[in-house]
């Protein structure tokens, strides 16, 4: 299923590429449209410069333009991939883009020695919890009142990178 998903997004003219400075404004706009606590330009620039970061952008390529439609941010620390963010434009969801971003991050993290992936997700973000479960993530804990504005628990999830 996952290999088919990768092929399907390529057939739709979507590519997964390393995040570049030129993509940051579009990515910030995407995040502001889709996230409760968006990153600043400075935060993205610092993360891009971090040697442990994995950052990818999903690009919808057309004859007339190159449009960022999603991104992944995470870090490989020792033997774990920390998933920080996966954001996909609301009109592009459900087409495999988020999964392609996650799979590429897991593939590259595994090459860097990661044995598992971990993340936190808002307890009320049931679509995201379901998405991660589709990729083998399991609930391993809960952090009470972890998120602010609004206050909400975080669900901790992890999966082995086999």
N, C-alpha and C positions, 0 to 999 in steps of 0.2 A: 504494500500500500504506500509506504513512504517514498519508494523510488518512483512509483507512478506519479505521486504528487509533485516531485521535483520536475519530472518531464512535463507534466501538465502546465506548470507555471511558465516554463520556457516556451511552450507552444502558445501561450497567451502573450508573449512578448515581454515577460517579466524576468529580470536577471537579479541575482544576489551578488553584490559587490562590496568591497571594503568601503566603509564610510569615509568620505573625503571632506575637507574643509568647505569646498564649494557646495556641499549638500546641507550644511548646517542650518541655514535659514529655512529651507523647506522642511527639514526635520523638526525644527522648533515649532513651526506652524502646525505640523501634523500633531505633535505632542500637545500643544495648547488646545487643539480641537478634541483630543481624545483622553487627556489625563487630568487628574485632579491636582497633581503637583508637578508641573512641567520643570524641566531643567533650564538653566540659563545658558546663554551662548558661552560664557566663561566656563561653566561646568563641562559642557561638551568639549571645549578646546582642551581643558586639562585632562579629561578622560582620553581623548584622542592621543595625547602625548604620553599616557601611561603605558609602559611596556607590557603590562599584564592584561590590558584591555583587549576585548574582542568587540568590534563594532562593525555592523553591516547595514547596508541600505538595500531595500528592494526598489528596483527601478522599473517603471513601465515605459518601455521604449516604443515610440511611434515614429512615423516618418517625419513628423514635425517637431517632436520634443522628446526630452528625457525627463520623466517626472518621478521623483521619489514618492512612493506610496506606502512605505513602511520602514521600520528600522529595528535592529537588535542592539542591545548594549549589555555587556557582562564582563567578567574578569576570570582569568584562570589563576587561582592561588593554590600553589603546591599541587594537590591532586584533585581539586574541585573546580568546577565551573560555577561561578555565582551568576545567576541570571538576574540582571537588574531591570531590564525593560524590553518588552516586545510591543510595538505599536504598529497598527495597520490602519490606513485610512478607512473610515466607516463604510464608504461605498465600495471598498475592495475586500471586505471581510468575507470569510466563507469560501474563498477561492484557492486556498493553499499557501498564501503568501506568508502568514505567520508561521506555519509549519516548516516551510522552506527556510526561513530565517533561523528558526530553532535548530533544525537539523544541520545546517551549515555551521552554526556555532558549536554544536555538540561534536561534529566531525573534527573541527579545528582544535577544540579543547582536548579531545582525545589524543590528537597528534602531539599536543604539548604536554601530555602526561596526566590529564585529568581522568579520574576513574568514576566520578559521579558528578551530577549537576544538582544544585540546590537553588531554591528561590523562596521569596515571600510574596503572597498575593493577598489583597484585601478579602476578608471573609465574605463580604457581600458581592464580590465579583464572581458570581457563579459561572458565567460563560468562560472566564479565564481558568477557573479551577477545572472545569470540564475539559477545556482545551489541553491543559497540562496532563490530565489523566489519560487522554488519548495517546500521549507520547510516553506513557509509562511512569509518570510521576505519581508518587503516593504521599498522602498527608503524614507528616512525621511530628507535627507539633503545632502549637498556637502561641502567639505573643499577644497578650492582652493590651488593648489600647495603644498598639504600635503606631498606627497612622493617625495623623491629625487632619483637621479641616476636611471632612468631618472625622471625629475620633472613631476608630474602627480597629478591630483585631486583625492580626496578620495570620494567615494560614501558612505554615512552613511545609514545603514539599521537596521531595528529592527523587532521583532516579539514578540507577547505575548506567554508565556509558559502556554498554557491551558492544 
